[in-house]
Amino acid sequence: MRRESESLDREVDDEPSAGLFRLRRGSRELHPVELPWLDVEQAVLVAVNRNPGDDVAVALDYRTAPADPRVVASDFWTNPAECSWRVVSQTFTEFATLLELQ
């Protein structure tokens, strides 16, 4: 997860990539970063695609609750020209329950 999350740091610092993947650093913004954008300072990637170009990512988004973050995923299907981050579940606990991990 650390290696994959470090890729967010690289992408957010490259303006074309940051725009395409809708990535921002909340500490550099005048207003809070909201969905469909991802605040890379408050997110951890937990799953990514195996094949380059599939552009699938799942992240824990700590903006809502540090103790039980929401789960978001990348969406390139709605608009292939840019990524939108969408809520998968409101909390990680809910996500784990849906997957029967608890």
Secondary structure, DSSP 8 states (H G I E B T S, - for coil): -HHHHHHHHHHHTSHHHHHHHTEE-GGG-SS---TTSEEGGGEEEEEE-SSTT---EEEEETTS-TTS-EEEEEE-SS-TTS-EEEEEESSHHHHHHHTT--
